[in-house]
Amino acid sequence: MSLFDEVLDDSSFDAQPFGPHEAFAGLLLAASACDGHIADEEVQGLMTILGRMKLYQHVPPHKFGSIMDRLMGELKRGGPERLLELAVPAIPTELHETVFTNACDIVLADGIVDPEEKTFIDDLLLKLGIDPKRAKAIVQVMIYKNKG
């Protein structure tokens, strides 16, 4: 046991449940970071995706910044796996395919799909309960979109 464990209240480090805003952005951030680094193309893609979504239309910039700060903190503490664990339960069912599609887009943004990214997408597919045939069609479209 650490001296800090004895003095600090560990409950302050327990993550509060994510809402849909944190969950959606968190999964996309996890997709960006699942290979161990976040490429510039992935960050640009993440910001473009979130900026276009109705879900974030009425989120003021300071609130959006707070959301991203919280997500980066969780990413630093527990990695993409922790973001996945916190985010999946908070994604509304009607956005499961949407977040999966956008995660695929981010993974493909830098033109390289690492083994860790493949594992992440496979795990996301299972955790969101997306039909594998539907997921294959989504991945094929995202590959076409990101070609060239």
Contacts in CASP RR format, 6 or more apart in sequence:
PFRMAT RR
TARGET T0000
AUTHOR 0000-0000-0000
METHOD contacts of the structure
MODEL  1
MSLFDEVLDDSSFDAQPFGPHEAFAGLLLAASACDGHIADEEVQGLMTIL
GRMKLYQHVPPHKFGSIMDRLMGELKRGGPERLLELAVPAIPTELHETVF
TNACDIVLADGIVDPEEKTFIDDLLLKLGIDPKRAKAIVQVMIYKNKG
13 77 0 8 1.000
15 74 0 8 1.000
15 82 0 8 1.000
15 86 0 8 1.000
17 86 0 8 1.000
17 89 0 8 1.000
17 90 0 8 1.000
18 26 0 8 1.000
18 86 0 8 1.000
18 87 0 8 1.000
18 89 0 8 1.000
18 90 0 8 1.000
19 90 0 8 1.000
20 55 0 8 1.000
20 90 0 8 1.000
20 91 0 8 1.000
20 92 0 8 1.000
20 95 0 8 1.000
21 55 0 8 1.000
21 56 0 8 1.000
21 59 0 8 1.000
21 67 0 8 1.000
22 67 0 8 1.000
22 70 0 8 1.000
22 71 0 8 1.000
22 86 0 8 1.000
22 87 0 8 1.000
22 90 0 8 1.000
23 86 0 8 1.000
23 87 0 8 1.000
23 88 0 8 1.000
23 89 0 8 1.000
23 90 0 8 1.000
23 91 0 8 1.000
24 50 0 8 1.000
24 53 0 8 1.000
24 55 0 8 1.000
24 87 0 8 1.000
24 91 0 8 1.000
24 95 0 8 1.000
24 99 0 8 1.000
25 46 0 8 1.000
25 50 0 8 1.000
25 67 0 8 1.000
25 68 0 8 1.000
25 71 0 8 1.000
26 71 0 8 1.000
26 74 0 8 1.000
26 83 0 8 1.000
26 86 0 8 1.000
26 87 0 8 1.000
27 83 0 8 1.000
27 84 0 8 1.000
27 87 0 8 1.000
27 88 0 8 1.000
27 91 0 8 1.000
27 99 0 8 1.000
27 103 0 8 1.000
27 124 0 8 1.000
28 46 0 8 1.000
28 49 0 8 1.000
28 50 0 8 1.000
28 99 0 8 1.000
28 102 0 8 1.000
28 103 0 8 1.000
28 106 0 8 1.000
29 38 0 8 1.000
29 46 0 8 1.000
29 68 0 8 1.000
29 71 0 8 1.000
29 72 0 8 1.000
29 75 0 8 1.000
29 80 0 8 1.000
29 83 0 8 1.000
30 75 0 8 1.000
30 79 0 8 1.000
30 80 0 8 1.000
30 81 0 8 1.000
30 83 0 8 1.000
30 84 0 8 1.000
30 87 0 8 1.000
30 103 0 8 1.000
30 120 0 8 1.000
31 42 0 8 1.000
31 80 0 8 1.000
31 102 0 8 1.000
31 103 0 8 1.000
31 104 0 8 1.000
31 106 0 8 1.000
31 107 0 8 1.000
31 117 0 8 1.000
31 120 0 8 1.000
31 121 0 8 1.000
31 124 0 8 1.000
32 38 0 8 1.000
32 39 0 8 1.000
32 42 0 8 1.000
32 43 0 8 1.000
32 46 0 8 1.000
32 106 0 8 1.000
33 75 0 8 1.000
33 79 0 8 1.000
33 80 0 8 1.000
33 83 0 8 1.000
34 80 0 8 1.000
34 107 0 8 1.000
34 116 0 8 1.000
34 117 0 8 1.000
34 119 0 8 1.000
34 120 0 8 1.000
35 114 0 8 1.000
35 116 0 8 1.000
35 117 0 8 1.000
36 116 0 8 1.000
39 109 0 8 1.000
39 110 0 8 1.000
41 109 0 8 1.000
41 110 0 8 1.000
41 111 0 8 1.000
42 106 0 8 1.000
42 107 0 8 1.000
42 109 0 8 1.000
42 110 0 8 1.000
44 109 0 8 1.000
45 105 0 8 1.000
45 106 0 8 1.000
45 109 0 8 1.000
46 106 0 8 1.000
49 102 0 8 1.000
49 105 0 8 1.000
49 106 0 8 1.000
50 56 0 8 1.000
50 64 0 8 1.000
55 95 0 8 1.000
56 64 0 8 1.000
59 67 0 8 1.000
71 83 0 8 1.000
74 82 0 8 1.000
74 83 0 8 1.000
74 86 0 8 1.000
75 82 0 8 1.000
75 83 0 8 1.000
80 120 0 8 1.000
84 120 0 8 1.000
84 123 0 8 1.000
84 124 0 8 1.000
84 127 0 8 1.000
88 124 0 8 1.000
88 127 0 8 1.000
88 128 0 8 1.000
91 99 0 8 1.000
91 128 0 8 1.000
96 128 0 8 1.000
96 129 0 8 1.000
96 130 0 8 1.000
97 128 0 8 1.000
97 130 0 8 1.000
97 134 0 8 1.000
97 138 0 8 1.000
99 128 0 8 1.000
100 121 0 8 1.000
100 124 0 8 1.000
100 125 0 8 1.000
100 128 0 8 1.000
100 130 0 8 1.000
100 135 0 8 1.000
100 138 0 8 1.000
101 138 0 8 1.000
101 141 0 8 1.000
101 142 0 8 1.000
103 120 0 8 1.000
103 121 0 8 1.000
103 124 0 8 1.000
104 121 0 8 1.000
104 138 0 8 1.000
104 139 0 8 1.000
104 142 0 8 1.000
105 142 0 8 1.000
105 145 0 8 1.000
105 146 0 8 1.000
107 113 0 8 1.000
107 117 0 8 1.000
107 120 0 8 1.000
107 121 0 8 1.000
108 142 0 8 1.000
108 143 0 8 1.000
108 145 0 8 1.000
108 146 0 8 1.000
109 146 0 8 1.000
111 146 0 8 1.000
121 139 0 8 1.000
125 132 0 8 1.000
125 135 0 8 1.000
130 138 0 8 1.000
END
